[in-house]
Amino acid sequence: MEGLGSRLTAVVRLALYLIFTFALMPVQVVLLYLDGRAKARFPVWYHRCCLRLFGFKVKLVGEPSTSHPTLFISNHASYLDIIVLSAFLEVSFVAKTEVASWPLFGWLAKLQRTVFVDRKRNSTDTQRNDIADRLKAGDNLVLFPEGTSDDGNRVLPFKSALFSVAEIPTEPPMTIQPVSIAYTRLNGIPLGRALRPFYAWYGDMELAPHLLKVAGMGNAEVTLVFHPPVALADFGKGGRKALAAHCHKLVSEGVAAANSGRVEASVRAED
């Protein structure tokens, strides 16, 4: 892994990314104060540009929900997941409070109207109310119910307590859609178990060296699988625990299938 990638490519890509990002941040600041969907649509365009800049190709399998509000339930391997999901969905994220203090990425999270929660204790009424207000307003949110990122080879157990947000009453009723993200190829060659964690960011990895290494790699391929949408009411007395188990099963199967090359993309979103 140490011999992979180009330092020159990394420096050029990161320089262009920073110039591009800082130039556009004031645009999003202005859009946040305006009515309409521009503040949600602009990040989609921005993140698609970022994917091209860093050499990422994304295959879409299935169809993302177009209902409002939709709660997308996804596995979590890396900060790269944010870029991939945001390139195709008009969403905000539910993230741990520590993200708000990260240099640059914390600013970007705030510009995308991320809802920050403290996962070290039970969610406060204020945090739940913030999420409820967003969902009742018809906003779409992404939840990473593993509670942390992983190496990309598996999906950690979902924390059913985080699915309490699915119990928030909305009109129309909230749609819930499981999503699988898998980093599958590098320069057209399938990534094995040893190299797949290279794109994942987890444990005690430092952000800056990891980003530098990823930026210097060649062209990576990501598979994004949208599973059939469901509603909490579909699970009867099982409630959020049954919902969490259902979503974990589908997301895990999607990651395993994508990693082994057993899924065919219905749409090639980025060429």
C-alpha positions as a LaTeX table, in Angstrom:
\begin{tabular}{lrrr}
\hline
Residue & $x$ (\AA) & $y$ (\AA) & $z$ (\AA) \\
\hline
Met1 & 0.00 & 0.00 & 0.00 \\
Glu2 & 2.89 & 2.37 & 0.69 \\
Gly3 & 4.00 & 2.14 & $-2.95$ \\
Leu4 & 0.59 & 2.92 & $-4.40$ \\
Gly5 & $-0.35$ & 6.33 & $-5.74$ \\
Ser6 & 1.40 & 9.47 & $-6.84$ \\
Arg7 & 2.38 & 12.31 & $-4.53$ \\
Leu8 & 2.27 & 14.78 & $-7.46$ \\
Thr9 & $-1.25$ & 13.68 & $-8.39$ \\
Ala10 & $-2.31$ & 14.08 & $-4.77$ \\
Val11 & $-0.91$ & 17.60 & $-4.47$ \\
Val12 & $-2.50$ & 18.74 & $-7.74$ \\
Arg13 & $-5.90$ & 17.23 & $-6.92$ \\
Leu14 & $-5.96$ & 18.63 & $-3.39$ \\
Ala15 & $-4.86$ & 22.08 & $-4.55$ \\
Leu16 & $-7.63$ & 22.17 & $-7.15$ \\
Tyr17 & $-10.12$ & 20.85 & $-4.60$ \\
Leu18 & $-9.27$ & 23.55 & $-2.08$ \\
Ile19 & $-9.41$ & 26.34 & $-4.66$ \\
Phe20 & $-12.72$ & 25.04 & $-6.01$ \\
Thr21 & $-14.22$ & 24.56 & $-2.54$ \\
Phe22 & $-13.21$ & 27.89 & $-1.02$ \\
Ala23 & $-14.42$ & 29.71 & $-4.13$ \\
Leu24 & $-17.88$ & 28.13 & $-3.85$ \\
Met25 & $-18.42$ & 28.25 & $-0.08$ \\
Pro26 & $-19.76$ & 31.84 & $-0.19$ \\
Val27 & $-22.29$ & 30.74 & $-2.83$ \\
Gln28 & $-23.74$ & 28.11 & $-0.53$ \\
Val29 & $-23.78$ & 30.57 & 2.39 \\
Val30 & $-25.97$ & 32.89 & 0.33 \\
Leu31 & $-28.23$ & 30.03 & $-0.81$ \\
Leu32 & $-28.89$ & 29.00 & 2.79 \\
Tyr33 & $-30.67$ & 32.31 & 3.34 \\
Leu34 & $-32.85$ & 31.99 & 0.24 \\
Asp35 & $-36.11$ & 30.12 & $-0.17$ \\
Gly36 & $-36.39$ & 27.23 & $-2.61$ \\
Arg37 & $-34.44$ & 24.05 & $-3.29$ \\
Ala38 & $-31.24$ & 25.68 & $-4.54$ \\
Lys39 & $-29.53$ & 25.15 & $-1.17$ \\
Ala40 & $-30.18$ & 21.40 & $-1.53$ \\
Arg41 & $-29.44$ & 21.14 & $-5.26$ \\
Phe42 & $-26.17$ & 23.07 & $-5.20$ \\
Pro43 & $-24.32$ & 20.50 & $-3.01$ \\
Val44 & $-25.30$ & 17.75 & $-5.50$ \\
Trp45 & $-23.55$ & 19.59 & $-8.33$ \\
Tyr46 & $-20.58$ & 20.46 & $-6.11$ \\
His47 & $-20.04$ & 16.87 & $-4.96$ \\
Arg48 & $-20.33$ & 15.49 & $-8.50$ \\
Cys49 & $-17.53$ & 17.83 & $-9.48$ \\
Cys50 & $-15.50$ & 16.58 & $-6.51$ \\
Leu51 & $-15.99$ & 12.97 & $-7.62$ \\
Arg52 & $-14.61$ & 13.79 & $-11.08$ \\
Leu53 & $-11.73$ & 15.74 & $-9.58$ \\
Phe54 & $-10.61$ & 12.81 & $-7.42$ \\
Gly55 & $-11.16$ & 10.21 & $-10.13$ \\
Phe56 & $-14.17$ & 8.43 & $-8.66$ \\
Lys57 & $-16.75$ & 6.60 & $-10.78$ \\
Val58 & $-20.03$ & 5.63 & $-9.15$ \\
Lys59 & $-22.39$ & 2.86 & $-10.23$ \\
Leu60 & $-25.98$ & 3.17 & $-9.10$ \\
Val61 & $-28.01$ & 0.03 & $-8.47$ \\
Gly62 & $-31.72$ & 0.52 & $-7.87$ \\
Glu63 & $-33.57$ & 3.80 & $-7.59$ \\
Pro64 & $-33.28$ & 6.38 & $-4.82$ \\
Ser65 & $-36.50$ & 7.42 & $-3.13$ \\
Thr66 & $-38.08$ & 10.63 & $-4.42$ \\
Ser67 & $-40.47$ & 10.93 & $-1.47$ \\
His68 & $-40.18$ & 13.70 & 1.09 \\
Pro69 & $-39.22$ & 13.14 & 3.79 \\
Thr70 & $-36.96$ & 10.12 & 3.26 \\
Leu71 & $-34.59$ & 8.75 & 5.88 \\
Phe72 & $-31.71$ & 7.01 & 4.09 \\
Ile73 & $-30.03$ & 4.27 & 6.17 \\
Ser74 & $-26.44$ & 3.60 & 5.07 \\
Asn75 & $-23.33$ & 1.75 & 6.12 \\
His76 & $-20.34$ & 3.96 & 6.82 \\
Ala77 & $-16.74$ & 3.34 & 5.78 \\
Ser78 & $-15.24$ & 6.80 & 5.27 \\
Tyr79 & $-15.73$ & 10.54 & 4.99 \\
Leu80 & $-15.77$ & 9.73 & 1.26 \\
Asp81 & $-19.28$ & 8.32 & 1.80 \\
Ile82 & $-20.50$ & 11.90 & 2.28 \\
Ile83 & $-19.21$ & 12.94 & $-1.15$ \\
Val84 & $-20.67$ & 9.86 & $-2.87$ \\
Leu85 & $-24.13$ & 10.13 & $-1.31$ \\
Ser86 & $-24.31$ & 13.90 & $-1.70$ \\
Ala87 & $-23.53$ & 13.63 & $-5.41$ \\
Phe88 & $-26.86$ & 11.87 & $-6.02$ \\
Leu89 & $-29.17$ & 12.84 & $-3.16$ \\
Glu90 & $-30.53$ & 16.16 & $-1.95$ \\
Val91 & $-29.87$ & 15.36 & 1.70 \\
Ser92 & $-28.43$ & 16.48 & 4.97 \\
Phe93 & $-26.67$ & 14.16 & 7.40 \\
Val94 & $-27.02$ & 13.15 & 11.02 \\
Ala95 & $-23.46$ & 13.24 & 12.37 \\
Lys96 & $-21.63$ & 13.13 & 15.67 \\
Thr97 & $-20.88$ & 16.48 & 17.30 \\
Glu98 & $-17.11$ & 16.07 & 16.84 \\
Val99 & $-17.51$ & 16.54 & 13.08 \\
Ala100 & $-18.56$ & 20.17 & 13.60 \\
Ser101 & $-15.06$ & 21.03 & 14.89 \\
Trp102 & $-13.12$ & 19.40 & 12.04 \\
Pro103 & $-11.14$ & 21.83 & 9.88 \\
Leu104 & $-12.83$ & 22.41 & 6.49 \\
Phe105 & $-15.03$ & 19.30 & 6.65 \\
Gly106 & $-16.82$ & 20.71 & 9.69 \\
Trp107 & $-17.55$ & 23.92 & 7.76 \\
Leu108 & $-18.80$ & 21.93 & 4.78 \\
Ala109 & $-21.03$ & 19.83 & 7.04 \\
Lys110 & $-22.61$ & 22.99 & 8.45 \\
Leu111 & $-23.15$ & 24.37 & 4.95 \\
Gln112 & $-25.03$ & 21.16 & 4.11 \\
Arg113 & $-27.22$ & 21.72 & 7.16 \\
Thr114 & $-25.95$ & 18.65 & 9.03 \\
Val115 & $-27.75$ & 17.78 & 12.25 \\
Phe116 & $-25.13$ & 17.18 & 14.95 \\
Val117 & $-25.90$ & 14.77 & 17.79 \\
Asp118 & $-23.97$ & 13.60 & 20.83 \\
Arg119 & $-23.81$ & 9.82 & 20.54 \\
Lys120 & $-21.94$ & 9.35 & 23.82 \\
Arg121 & $-25.19$ & 9.70 & 25.72 \\
Asn122 & $-28.88$ & 9.41 & 25.07 \\
Ser123 & $-30.10$ & 11.97 & 22.56 \\
Thr124 & $-31.38$ & 15.10 & 24.24 \\
Asp125 & $-34.82$ & 16.50 & 23.57 \\
Thr126 & $-33.20$ & 19.36 & 21.69 \\
Gln127 & $-31.38$ & 17.01 & 19.31 \\
Arg128 & $-34.50$ & 14.97 & 18.65 \\
Asn129 & $-36.52$ & 18.14 & 18.12 \\
Asp130 & $-33.97$ & 19.41 & 15.60 \\
Ile131 & $-34.25$ & 16.18 & 13.61 \\
Ala132 & $-38.04$ & 16.18 & 13.93 \\
Asp133 & $-38.29$ & 19.74 & 12.65 \\
Arg134 & $-36.21$ & 18.90 & 9.60 \\
Leu135 & $-38.20$ & 15.77 & 8.75 \\
Lys136 & $-41.54$ & 17.48 & 9.31 \\
Ala137 & $-40.39$ & 20.20 & 6.93 \\
Gly138 & $-39.93$ & 17.51 & 4.27 \\
Asp139 & $-36.13$ & 17.43 & 4.36 \\
Asn140 & $-34.31$ & 14.17 & 3.59 \\
Leu141 & $-31.68$ & 12.92 & 6.04 \\
Val142 & $-28.95$ & 10.26 & 5.99 \\
Leu143 & $-28.35$ & 8.18 & 9.10 \\
Phe144 & $-25.27$ & 5.99 & 9.69 \\
Pro145 & $-26.63$ & 3.60 & 12.34 \\
Glu146 & $-23.35$ & 1.73 & 12.88 \\
Gly147 & $-22.39$ & 4.76 & 14.97 \\
Thr148 & $-18.86$ & 4.75 & 13.55 \\
Ser149 & $-16.97$ & 3.96 & 10.34 \\
Asp150 & $-15.49$ & 0.55 & 9.48 \\
Asp151 & $-12.98$ & $-1.04$ & 7.09 \\
Gly152 & $-15.43$ & $-1.47$ & 4.20 \\
Asn153 & $-15.28$ & $-5.27$ & 4.23 \\
Arg154 & $-18.29$ & $-5.72$ & 6.52 \\
Val155 & $-21.15$ & $-3.86$ & 8.13 \\
Leu156 & $-21.13$ & $-3.40$ & 11.90 \\
Pro157 & $-24.31$ & $-4.01$ & 13.92 \\
Phe158 & $-26.85$ & $-1.21$ & 13.68 \\
Lys159 & $-27.72$ & 0.61 & 16.90 \\
Ser160 & $-31.50$ & 0.30 & 17.12 \\
Ala161 & $-31.68$ & 3.32 & 19.44 \\
Leu162 & $-30.65$ & 5.53 & 16.53 \\
Phe163 & $-33.78$ & 4.38 & 14.69 \\
Ser164 & $-35.91$ & 6.33 & 17.14 \\
Val165 & $-35.91$ & 9.10 & 14.53 \\
Ala166 & $-38.03$ & 6.78 & 12.34 \\
Glu167 & $-40.77$ & 7.08 & 14.98 \\
Ile168 & $-41.17$ & 10.81 & 14.41 \\
Pro169 & $-44.62$ & 11.41 & 12.92 \\
Thr170 & $-44.55$ & 13.26 & 9.60 \\
Glu171 & $-47.07$ & 14.14 & 6.91 \\
Pro172 & $-46.84$ & 12.38 & 4.55 \\
Pro173 & $-45.45$ & 9.40 & 6.50 \\
Met174 & $-41.68$ & 9.08 & 6.40 \\
Thr175 & $-40.09$ & 6.80 & 3.79 \\
Ile176 & $-37.08$ & 4.76 & 4.92 \\
Gln177 & $-34.59$ & 3.47 & 2.36 \\
Pro178 & $-31.59$ & 1.24 & 3.12 \\
Val179 & $-28.45$ & 2.04 & 1.09 \\
Ser180 & $-25.20$ & 0.08 & 0.61 \\
Ile181 & $-21.88$ & 1.75 & $-0.26$ \\
Ala182 & $-18.92$ & $-0.34$ & $-1.41$ \\
Tyr183 & $-15.51$ & 0.70 & $-2.77$ \\
Thr184 & $-14.97$ & $-1.98$ & $-5.37$ \\
Arg185 & $-12.28$ & $-1.22$ & $-7.98$ \\
Leu186 & $-9.05$ & 0.68 & $-8.49$ \\
Asn187 & $-8.00$ & 1.40 & $-12.09$ \\
Gly188 & $-10.48$ & $-1.25$ & $-13.22$ \\
Ile189 & $-9.02$ & $-3.97$ & $-10.97$ \\
Pro190 & $-11.21$ & $-5.40$ & $-8.17$ \\
Leu191 & $-10.14$ & $-4.33$ & $-4.70$ \\
Gly192 & $-9.48$ & $-7.24$ & $-2.35$ \\
Arg193 & $-9.89$ & $-7.35$ & 1.41 \\
Ala194 & $-6.37$ & $-6.00$ & 1.90 \\
Leu195 & $-6.73$ & $-2.89$ & $-0.25$ \\
Arg196 & $-10.39$ & $-2.02$ & 0.37 \\
Pro197 & $-9.65$ & $-0.58$ & 3.84 \\
Phe198 & $-7.34$ & 1.88 & 2.08 \\
Tyr199 & $-10.40$ & 3.90 & 1.08 \\
Ala200 & $-12.00$ & 3.40 & 4.49 \\
Trp201 & $-11.20$ & 5.78 & 7.33 \\
Tyr202 & $-11.67$ & 4.28 & 10.75 \\
Gly203 & $-10.06$ & 3.55 & 14.09 \\
Asp204 & $-7.21$ & 5.91 & 14.97 \\
Met205 & $-6.31$ & 6.88 & 11.38 \\
Glu206 & $-5.25$ & 10.50 & 10.96 \\
Leu207 & $-7.35$ & 12.43 & 8.47 \\
Ala208 & $-4.71$ & 14.47 & 6.61 \\
Pro209 & $-2.33$ & 11.59 & 5.68 \\
His210 & $-5.28$ & 9.42 & 4.67 \\
Leu211 & $-6.73$ & 12.13 & 2.43 \\
Leu212 & $-3.32$ & 12.74 & 0.85 \\
Lys213 & $-2.96$ & 9.05 & 0.04 \\
Val214 & $-6.47$ & 8.71 & $-1.39$ \\
Ala215 & $-6.02$ & 11.82 & $-3.54$ \\
Gly216 & $-2.90$ & 10.34 & $-5.10$ \\
Met217 & $-4.53$ & 7.13 & $-6.23$ \\
Gly218 & $-5.81$ & 6.37 & $-9.72$ \\
Asn219 & $-9.46$ & 6.00 & $-10.68$ \\
Ala220 & $-11.64$ & 4.30 & $-8.10$ \\
Glu221 & $-15.07$ & 2.76 & $-8.58$ \\
Val222 & $-17.82$ & 2.86 & $-5.98$ \\
Thr223 & $-21.05$ & 0.87 & $-6.05$ \\
Leu224 & $-24.08$ & 2.55 & $-4.50$ \\
Val225 & $-27.04$ & 0.22 & $-3.97$ \\
Phe226 & $-30.52$ & 1.59 & $-3.22$ \\
His227 & $-32.72$ & $-1.09$ & $-1.67$ \\
Pro228 & $-36.55$ & $-1.07$ & $-1.75$ \\
Pro229 & $-38.03$ & 1.66 & 0.49 \\
Val230 & $-40.04$ & 0.70 & 3.57 \\
Ala231 & $-42.01$ & 2.41 & 6.33 \\
Leu232 & $-41.96$ & 1.86 & 10.08 \\
Ala233 & $-45.60$ & 0.76 & 9.91 \\
Asp234 & $-44.53$ & $-2.24$ & 7.80 \\
Phe235 & $-42.95$ & $-3.84$ & 10.88 \\
Gly236 & $-45.96$ & $-3.80$ & 13.19 \\
Lys237 & $-45.20$ & $-4.60$ & 16.82 \\
Gly238 & $-41.54$ & $-5.18$ & 15.99 \\
Gly239 & $-41.12$ & $-1.44$ & 15.68 \\
Arg240 & $-37.74$ & 0.14 & 15.31 \\
Lys241 & $-35.83$ & $-3.00$ & 16.35 \\
Ala242 & $-37.38$ & $-4.98$ & 13.52 \\
Leu243 & $-36.75$ & $-2.05$ & 11.18 \\
Ala244 & $-33.09$ & $-1.91$ & 12.25 \\
Ala245 & $-32.67$ & $-5.67$ & 11.69 \\
His246 & $-34.29$ & $-5.44$ & 8.24 \\
Cys247 & $-32.10$ & $-2.53$ & 7.16 \\
His248 & $-28.95$ & $-4.19$ & 8.48 \\
Lys249 & $-29.71$ & $-7.38$ & 6.55 \\
Leu250 & $-30.24$ & $-5.57$ & 3.25 \\
Val251 & $-27.29$ & $-3.21$ & 3.65 \\
Ser252 & $-24.96$ & $-6.07$ & 4.63 \\
Glu253 & $-26.08$ & $-8.20$ & 1.70 \\
Gly254 & $-25.62$ & $-5.25$ & $-0.66$ \\
Val255 & $-22.07$ & $-4.56$ & 0.56 \\
Ala256 & $-21.12$ & $-8.24$ & 0.33 \\
Ala257 & $-22.57$ & $-8.57$ & $-3.18$ \\
Ala258 & $-20.85$ & $-5.40$ & $-4.42$ \\
Asn259 & $-17.49$ & $-6.39$ & $-2.90$ \\
Ser260 & $-17.65$ & $-9.78$ & $-4.59$ \\
Gly261 & $-18.78$ & $-8.34$ & $-7.95$ \\
Arg262 & $-22.19$ & $-10.00$ & $-7.79$ \\
Val263 & $-24.29$ & $-6.91$ & $-8.51$ \\
Glu264 & $-24.95$ & $-5.41$ & $-11.91$ \\
Ala265 & $-25.46$ & $-1.66$ & $-12.10$ \\
Ser266 & $-28.76$ & $-0.62$ & $-13.56$ \\
Val267 & $-27.37$ & 2.86 & $-14.19$ \\
Arg268 & $-23.78$ & 4.02 & $-14.62$ \\
Ala269 & $-23.99$ & 7.42 & $-13.02$ \\
Glu270 & $-20.47$ & 8.68 & $-13.61$ \\
Asp271 & $-18.31$ & 7.69 & $-16.57$ \\
\hline
\end{tabular}
